[in-house]
Amino acid sequence: MEENREVGERVLVKLRKSRKVFFVEYVCAIILIVLLGGLYSKGITMPSWMFRIVVVIIAGIILFAEISRIYTRYIITPTKVVIISGLFNETRKNIYFHPLGFVADLNLGQSFVQRILDYGTISLSGSQGYDFVMEDVNSPHEVLKMLEDLIEANKNPHSRKR
């Protein structure tokens, strides 16, 4: 796949936005499906144009959530984080860990609901202008720990095992 273009790089983790972010959207779609099913089971008919509109709304909700999920992807390798944005026209940003040895802040942000559902946003602000955000990733504490370990391992590239 396109994401594996990194020659000789071992991919540690591939991340996308969590489906948990779209919990409300999925619940709305399910409620509409249940309502349509309930109307059908009771023998209540509705105009075909109204039925089509509801089906389009359900499909739109699910399609919006899934496209939003796949729009931005994060790939973590032993030496860098690759941020890929876009569906048809991709933008790739490589953030190497070695220059990040001088990281000013590596932060994890979670609201109350995000803590319950175990997803969050990881942001990095570097002293030399290295900034990136990994939004709405699952298990953010594990990802943060992995990033911290990889940054530490890449501070002195001569001490790494190849």
C-alpha positions as CSV (number, residue, x, y, z in Angstrom):
1,M,0.0,0.0,0.0
2,E,1.0,3.6,-0.3
3,E,1.5,3.9,3.4
4,N,4.4,1.4,3.3
5,R,6.6,3.5,1.0
6,E,9.1,3.9,3.7
7,V,12.0,1.8,2.4
8,G,13.5,-0.3,5.1
9,E,11.4,1.2,7.8
10,R,9.5,-1.1,10.1
11,V,6.0,0.2,10.8
12,L,5.4,-0.1,14.6
13,V,1.8,1.3,14.6
14,K,-0.7,2.6,12.1
15,L,-3.3,4.9,13.7
16,R,-6.5,6.6,12.6
17,K,-9.2,8.6,14.3
18,S,-11.1,6.5,16.7
19,R,-14.7,5.4,15.9
20,K,-15.5,6.4,19.4
21,V,-15.2,10.1,18.3
22,F,-18.3,9.5,16.2
23,F,-20.4,7.8,18.8
24,V,-23.2,10.4,18.6
25,E,-23.3,10.1,14.8
26,Y,-23.5,6.3,14.9
27,V,-26.2,6.4,17.6
28,C,-28.3,8.8,15.5
29,A,-28.0,6.5,12.5
30,I,-29.0,3.5,14.6
31,I,-32.0,5.3,16.1
32,L,-33.2,6.2,12.6
33,I,-32.8,2.6,11.5
34,V,-34.7,1.4,14.5
35,L,-37.5,3.9,13.9
36,L,-37.8,2.8,10.2
37,G,-37.8,-0.8,11.3
38,G,-40.5,0.0,14.0
39,L,-42.7,1.7,11.4
40,Y,-42.3,-1.2,9.0
41,S,-43.1,-3.8,11.7
42,K,-46.2,-1.9,12.8
43,G,-47.4,-1.7,9.2
44,I,-47.2,2.1,9.1
45,T,-46.4,3.3,5.6
46,M,-44.7,6.5,4.7
47,P,-44.3,8.2,1.4
48,S,-41.5,6.7,-0.6
49,W,-39.8,10.1,-1.0
50,M,-39.7,10.5,2.8
51,F,-38.3,6.9,3.2
52,R,-35.6,7.8,0.6
53,I,-34.7,11.0,2.5
54,V,-34.3,9.1,5.8
55,V,-32.1,6.4,4.1
56,V,-29.9,9.1,2.5
57,I,-29.6,10.8,5.9
58,I,-28.5,7.5,7.5
59,A,-26.0,6.8,4.7
60,G,-24.7,10.4,4.9
61,I,-24.1,10.1,8.6
62,I,-22.2,6.9,8.3
63,L,-20.3,8.0,5.3
64,F,-19.3,11.3,7.0
65,A,-18.0,9.5,10.0
66,E,-16.0,7.0,8.0
67,I,-14.5,9.5,5.6
68,S,-13.5,11.7,8.5
69,R,-11.8,8.7,10.1
70,I,-9.7,7.8,7.0
71,Y,-8.8,11.4,6.1
72,T,-5.9,11.6,8.4
73,R,-3.6,8.6,9.2
74,Y,-0.6,8.3,11.5
75,I,2.3,5.8,11.0
76,I,4.9,5.4,13.7
77,T,8.2,3.9,12.8
78,P,11.3,3.5,14.9
79,T,12.7,6.8,13.6
80,K,9.7,9.0,12.7
81,V,6.0,9.8,12.7
82,V,4.4,10.1,9.3
83,I,1.2,12.1,9.1
84,I,-0.8,11.5,6.0
85,S,-3.8,13.7,5.2
86,G,-6.2,13.5,2.3
87,L,-8.2,11.1,0.3
88,F,-7.3,11.8,-3.3
89,N,-4.6,14.3,-2.9
90,E,-2.4,13.2,-0.1
91,T,-0.1,15.3,2.0
92,R,2.7,13.5,3.9
93,K,4.6,15.1,6.8
94,N,7.5,13.2,8.2
95,I,8.5,14.1,11.8
96,Y,11.9,12.6,12.7
97,F,12.6,11.7,16.3
98,H,16.3,12.7,16.3
99,P,15.6,16.4,16.0
100,L,12.8,15.9,18.6
101,G,15.4,15.1,21.2
102,F,14.9,18.8,22.1
103,V,11.2,18.5,22.6
104,A,9.7,21.2,24.7
105,D,6.3,19.7,25.3
106,L,4.7,16.3,24.6
107,N,1.1,16.6,25.8
108,L,-2.0,14.4,26.0
109,G,-5.4,16.0,26.1
110,Q,-8.6,14.2,27.1
111,S,-12.0,15.4,28.1
112,F,-14.1,13.5,30.7
113,V,-15.9,11.5,28.0
114,Q,-12.6,10.8,26.1
115,R,-11.1,9.4,29.3
116,I,-14.1,7.1,29.7
117,L,-14.0,5.9,26.1
118,D,-10.1,5.8,26.1
119,Y,-9.2,8.1,23.2
120,G,-7.5,11.5,23.1
121,T,-5.3,14.0,21.3
122,I,-1.5,13.9,21.5
123,S,0.4,17.1,20.7
124,L,4.0,18.0,20.5
125,S,5.6,21.4,20.6
126,G,9.3,21.5,19.9
127,S,11.9,24.1,20.8
128,Q,12.8,24.5,17.1
129,G,9.3,24.7,15.7
130,Y,8.5,21.0,15.4
131,D,4.8,20.8,16.0
132,F,2.3,18.1,15.3
133,V,-1.0,16.8,16.6
134,M,-2.4,13.3,16.6
135,E,-6.1,13.8,17.0
136,D,-8.6,11.4,18.6
137,V,-6.4,8.3,18.7
138,N,-7.3,5.1,20.7
139,S,-5.2,4.3,23.8
140,P,-3.4,7.7,23.9
141,H,-1.5,6.8,27.0
142,E,0.2,3.9,25.3
143,V,0.9,6.0,22.2
144,L,2.3,8.8,24.3
145,K,4.6,6.3,26.1
146,M,5.7,4.8,22.8
147,L,6.6,8.3,21.4
148,E,8.5,9.2,24.6
149,D,10.5,5.9,24.4
150,L,11.2,6.5,20.7
151,I,12.3,10.1,21.2
152,E,14.6,9.0,24.0
153,A,16.0,6.2,21.9
154,N,16.7,8.6,19.0
155,K,18.4,11.3,21.1
156,N,21.7,9.6,20.6
157,P,21.5,7.7,17.3
158,H,25.0,6.1,17.8
159,S,23.8,4.2,20.9
160,R,20.9,2.6,18.9
161,K,21.2,-1.0,17.7
162,R,20.8,-1.3,14.0
